[in-house]
């Protein structure tokens, strides 16, 4: 079978599947999808808008150049969303990322992105434990070798399946929380990075089933545990001479002027774009100070409390200098998340934004004066605050388009009305396995 995937604004991967004998049809004509695919919510409600109703049809068309084996039965490929006449839909996240990748190239830049996937691997007998009581009984050492070796067969199969699908992995290890694991992908071009992010999650889930387990990529599957981040690493070079903008310059840690402007752009827009980076109904349960979640809008060298962590070009960083967005999670649509990061960086370069003073300590330790000097702000702390910041953002409309912003706001309004009074434990349980 051939499975064509589409990721909505809610971060959920949906798909249409055909016999492989119909591959040419999936490429040429596509499979039908209601416009409401763009406004599905993570609980499968539909957030209708004035433009999106029960009327109309769009087409999902696979990219044959990205066909990859998922397992012995299924070939996977990403799709682009088009009209019946084959024109790009303004609601297609992959097409929007393709467009901004072209914009970067036209301005003389080449970008690379890599993902970190944090997830809980939960045996079926404890996966529904609402307060993680049984999970806490699991023998576990944070980053422990014993914990890893007990799961080596799982890790090995993930590695093999990713390799077969052309996804180079950089790291595999046990994380801090009990039953929490991590896999990291190597940097690649923007669209390919987002495609690989979708496929990597599918592979991890597929392998887990073979081991009698379920996987939770949820930002907060249990209220009393740390939760999962979905960190994105980003680097940029000048296409004229292939020189990096985050190293080789005269600024701090070798930053070039362009590199400083790029980080300033990401910093300037991170609060208003958090609906894209960490916008699920449970994302704000994870984003809190003193949790290494990047809950403060600031930047700093290897600062894990900063939303923007800078990694300098050192002997310990063989791939060179890069910027890590730490506040994002894996409920985000990877195409839109990368679009917003790259768009923010390009905006910072174009407007020559000044980079704020570096935050070299835990932002919570700064005085009000020091926070103002460094442009430190707390990310929006509630679902409604995230929505308000996004609704007021002119930049969101520029980088994503008015139709996407309208759809995102419709989803957020419906989710807020549905879950505003729901207990956090119940909210975490409900969305535990959505992503």
FIROTOR-767350 format. One record per residue (C-alpha): residue in one letter; x, y, z. Coordinates in pm, whole numbers, plus 50000, padded with zeros to 5 digits. Layout:
// residues N
  r     xx     yy     zz
  A      X      Y      Z
...
This chain:
// residues 435
  r     xx     yy     zz
  X  50000  50000  50000
  X  50100  50362  49954
  X  50022  50608  50234
  X  50023  50982  50167
  X  50044  51191  50483
  X  49919  51541  50562
  X  49983  51732  50886
  X  49721  51978  50999
  X  49753  52286  51216
  X  49674  52061  51512
  X  49994  51865  51448
  X  49810  51539  51387
  X  49924  51328  51092
  X  49631  51224  50872
  X  49648  51029  50550
  X  49493  50863  50249
  X  49610  50518  50140
  X  49589  50342  49804
  X  49710  50021  49641
  X  50053  50087  49491
  X  49906  50010  49148
  X  49739  50355  49170
  X  50059  50547  49242
  X  50040  50749  48920
  X  49691  50869  49012
  X  49809  50978  49357
  X  50084  51181  49188
  X  49889  51325  48896
  X  49533  51377  49022
  X  49563  51323  49395
  X  49317  51187  49648
  X  49022  51389  49768
  X  49030  51573  50099
  X  48769  51807  50238
  X  48887  52163  50308
  X  48804  52081  50670
  X  49128  51879  50689
  X  49291  52217  50753
  X  49075  52284  51059
  X  49057  51943  51223
  X  49131  51970  51594
  X  49343  51725  51797
  X  49024  51574  51938
  X  48880  51543  51582
  X  48630  51825  51619
  X  48605  52054  51315
  X  48657  52429  51357
  X  48451  52565  51068
  X  48532  52915  50943
  X  48351  53152  50704
  X  48574  53013  50426
  X  48586  52647  50530
  X  48261  52453  50539
  X  48111  52124  50424
  X  48124  52247  50065
  X  48420  52197  49835
  X  48707  51956  49784
  X  49086  51965  49773
  X  49340  51711  49654
  X  49630  51543  49832
  X  49914  51480  49586
  X  50214  51277  49691
  X  50571  51381  49620
  X  50718  51073  49445
  X  51074  51190  49515
  X  51016  51139  49888
  X  50861  50791  49874
  X  51009  50584  50157
  X  50934  50243  50310
  X  50750  50266  50642
  X  50743  49891  50702
  X  50701  49569  50505
  X  50349  49666  50397
  X  50341  50042  50355
  X  50529  50291  50138
  X  50504  50644  50279
  X  50515  50977  50099
  X  50433  51335  50201
  X  50159  51521  50018
  X  50094  51872  49898
  X  49743  52012  49922
  X  49606  52155  49596
  X  49279  52267  49444
  X  49091  52046  49201
  X  49267  52235  48922
  X  49610  52159  49065
  X  49684  52503  49210
  X  49858  52525  49546
  X  49615  52563  49835
  X  49695  52848  50076
  X  49624  52592  50350
  X  49908  52359  50245
  X  50186  52363  50507
  X  50439  52180  50288
  X  50389  52421  49998
  X  50434  52719  50230
  X  50764  52578  50354
  X  50875  52510  49996
  X  50799  52873  49917
  X  50999  53016  50207
  X  51289  52782  50126
  X  51289  52934  49778
  X  51273  53284  49929
  X  51580  53209  50141
  X  51765  53086  49831
  X  51668  53399  49639
  X  51818  53610  49918
  X  52137  53408  49905
  X  52095  53169  50199
  X  52086  52794  50249
  X  51934  52657  50572
  X  51955  52322  50750
  X  51728  52186  51023
  X  51742  51889  51258
  X  51493  51760  51516
  X  51512  51612  51863
  X  51225  51373  51943
  X  51150  51320  52311
  X  50888  51056  52386
  X  50762  50815  52650
  X  50773  50445  52561
  X  50492  50305  52772
  X  50410  49936  52825
  X  50042  49879  52758
  X  49972  49785  53120
  X  50070  50132  53248
  X  49998  50361  52955
  X  49658  50476  53087
  X  49769  50539  53446
  X  49634  50891  53493
  X  49878  51000  53765
  X  50184  50799  53654
  X  50190  50597  53977
  X  50288  50274  53803
  X  50535  50457  53582
  X  50720  50581  53889
  X  50775  50223  54000
  X  50982  50151  53688
  X  51352  50100  53755
  X  51521  50391  53582
  X  51836  50600  53577
  X  51832  50934  53399
  X  52046  50886  53086
  X  52138  50550  53239
  X  52326  50280  53050
  X  52125  50002  53215
  X  51800  50174  53116
  X  51928  50197  52759
  X  52050  49838  52733
  X  51715  49709  52858
  X  51566  49877  52550
  X  51849  49819  52303
  X  51635  49598  52077
  X  51381  49879  52044
  X  51650  50136  51970
  X  51816  49903  51720
  X  51498  49849  51524
  X  51426  50222  51516
  X  51779  50281  51387
  X  51747  50013  51119
  X  51406  50130  50995
  X  51519  50493  50985
  X  51830  50392  50790
  X  51618  50194  50543
  X  51404  50506  50493
  X  51706  50729  50440
  X  51685  50909  50774
  X  52029  50952  50936
  X  52006  50950  51315
  X  52256  51139  51528
  X  52170  51021  51879
  X  51962  50763  52063
  X  51944  50766  52443
  X  51731  50740  52753
  X  51615  51076  52881
  X  51562  51224  53227
  X  51210  51102  53303
  X  51115  50742  53362
  X  51044  50559  53036
  X  51138  50873  52840
  X  51360  50825  52535
  X  51507  51050  52269
  X  51612  51023  51905
  X  51774  51302  51702
  X  51793  51342  51325
  X  52084  51487  51130
  X  52047  51835  50975
  X  51904  51859  50626
  X  51719  52106  50405
  X  51397  52261  50540
  X  51131  52063  50352
  X  51320  51737  50381
  X  51370  51797  50755
  X  50995  51840  50806
  X  50920  51534  50591
  X  51167  51328  50792
  X  51017  51453  51117
  X  50679  51313  51013
  X  50824  50979  50905
  X  51050  50942  51210
  X  50752  50970  51445
  X  50560  50713  51240
  X  50856  50473  51252
  X  50897  50510  51629
  X  50528  50437  51681
  X  50543  50143  51441
  X  50839  49986  51624
  X  50674  50039  51963
  X  50378  49828  51858
  X  50612  49537  51784
  X  50731  49556  52146
  X  50383  49571  52300
  X  50418  49940  52383
  X  50262  50272  52301
  X  50444  50599  52236
  X  50348  50940  52366
  X  50494  51245  52195
  X  50252  51466  52390
  X  50407  51779  52544
  X  50258  51675  52878
  X  50128  51318  52891
  X  50138  51319  53274
  X  50097  51638  53474
  X  50342  51528  53743
  X  50623  51439  53499
  X  50853  51657  53290
  X  50689  51618  52949
  X  50830  51610  52597
  X  51003  51881  52400
  X  51050  51884  52026
  X  51365  52089  51988
  X  51462  52217  51644
  X  51823  52296  51550
  X  51886  52546  51274
  X  52193  52663  51080
  X  52233  52893  50783
  X  52503  52956  50523
  X  52557  53203  50242
  X  52511  53027  49909
  X  52767  53248  49734
  X  53062  53094  49919
  X  52900  52837  50151
  X  53017  53033  50457
  X  52815  53004  50781
  X  52644  53306  50935
  X  52656  53172  51293
  X  53037  53150  51298
  X  53342  53310  51139
  X  53233  53662  51227
  X  53353  53930  51467
  X  53063  53906  51710
  X  53020  53705  52028
  X  53118  53339  51981
  X  53205  53414  51619
  X  52860  53540  51519
  X  52850  53737  51196
  X  52630  54045  51165
  X  52380  53843  50965
  X  52383  53567  51225
  X  52313  53815  51503
  X  52028  53968  51301
  X  51882  53620  51237
  X  51879  53529  51607
  X  51729  53870  51684
  X  51448  53797  51439
  X  51368  53463  51602
  X  51380  53633  51943
  X  51151  53916  51835
  X  50876  53685  51706
  X  50896  53384  51939
  X  50618  53494  52176
  X  50367  53577  51904
  X  50442  53252  51717
  X  50417  53020  52015
  X  50076  52910  51889
  X  50274  52735  51614
  X  50573  52618  51820
  X  50385  52501  52130
  X  50017  52553  52069
  X  49843  52234  52181
  X  49589  52229  52466
  X  49859  52077  52692
  X  50169  52264  52575
  X  50155  52534  52842
  X  50152  52264  53110
  X  50512  52188  53006
  X  50646  52541  52956
  X  50748  52659  53300
  X  51062  52806  53459
  X  51327  52574  53604
  X  51223  52284  53382
  X  51471  52324  53092
  X  51175  52380  52863
  X  51288  52717  52728
  X  51000  52909  52881
  X  51180  53246  52868
  X  51208  53444  52546
  X  51582  53519  52540
  X  51903  53375  52398
  X  52226  53244  52546
  X  52521  53016  52482
  X  52422  52663  52587
  X  52149  52808  52809
  X  51882  52541  52849
  X  51639  52775  53023
  X  51637  53010  52723
  X  51388  52965  52440
  X  51680  53023  52200
  X  51992  52823  52285
  X  52305  52909  52089
  X  52554  52632  52013
  X  52890  52773  51905
  X  53132  52625  51652
  X  53371  52431  51876
  X  53561  52103  51863
  X  53268  51951  52051
  X  53023  52064  51784
  X  53146  51899  51462
  X  52855  52020  51248
  X  52927  52382  51331
  X  52738  52660  51503
  X  52361  52639  51519
  X  52059  52777  51698
  X  51821  52554  51892
  X  51459  52653  51950
  X  51386  52487  52284
  X  51030  52603  52353
  X  50869  52396  52075
  X  50713  52055  52114
  X  50610  51760  51897
  X  50244  51859  51882
  X  50357  52129  51639
  X  50320  52099  51264
  X  50688  52065  51159
  X  50631  52241  50825
  X  50482  52550  50989
  X  50735  52545  51275
  X  51030  52551  51033
  X  50853  52812  50820
  X  50823  53039  51123
  X  51185  52990  51235
  X  51328  53051  50888
  X  51086  53336  50820
  X  51179  53502  51150
  X  51551  53470  51075
  X  51509  53620  50728
  X  51302  53903  50874
  X  51573  53977  51128
  X  51837  53990  50854
  X  51625  54206  50623
  X  51541  54457  50898
  X  51889  54435  51053
  X  51743  54380  51397
  X  51983  54431  51686
  X  52056  54124  51896
  X  51969  54165  52262
  X  52236  54122  52528
  X  52299  53755  52599
  X  52136  53582  52895
  X  52419  53391  53063
  X  52230  53264  53368
  X  51891  53119  53455
  X  51652  53399  53344
  X  51460  53359  53671
  X  51766  53494  53858
  X  51772  53826  53672
  X  51646  54153  53812
  X  51373  54342  53629
  X  51637  54582  53495
  X  51854  54296  53370
  X  51555  54129  53207
  X  51466  54450  53024
  X  51827  54493  52910
  X  51828  54142  52761
  X  51476  54151  52618
  X  51373  53865  52845
  X  51002  53791  52848
  X  50806  53496  52976
  X  50636  53308  52694
  X  50256  53334  52709
  X  50161  53119  53006
  X  49805  53015  52924
  X  49623  52883  52622
  X  49422  53206  52592
  X  49737  53420  52623
  X  49902  53224  52341
  X  49594  53281  52126
  X  49586  53653  52201
  X  49951  53701  52108
  X  49904  53510  51783
  X  49584  53698  51693
  X  49764  54032  51730
  X  50062  53925  51518
  X  50097  54095  51182
  X  50410  53889  51124
  X  50214  53563  51156
  X  49992  53679  50872
  X  50298  53767  50666
  X  50485  53442  50717
  X  50187  53201  50718
  X  49913  53379  50526
  X  49576  53514  50636
  X  49392  53187  50564
  X  49623  52987  50790
  X  49599  53241  51073
  X  49219  53241  51044
  X  49212  52860  51057
  X  49449  52845  51355
  X  49242  53096  51550
  X  48922  52902  51476
  X  49083  52583  51609
  X  49207  52759  51920
  X  48869  52916  51993
  X  48695  52579  51971
  X  48959  52410  52188
  X  48940  52687  52448
  X  48563  52664  52469
  X  48577  52286  52496
  X  48856  52244  52753
  X  48884  52568  52950
  X  48733  52409  53262
  X  48882  52060  53227
  X  49115  51939  53503
  X  49483  51929  53389
  X  49516  51559  53474
  X  49217  51475  53259
  X  49346  51703  52983
  X  49683  51526  52987
  X  49515  51185  52975
  X  49287  51281  52687
  X  49571  51403  52464
  X  49834  51150  52575
  X  49850  50959  52247
  X  49715  51212  51996
  X  50059  51296  51855
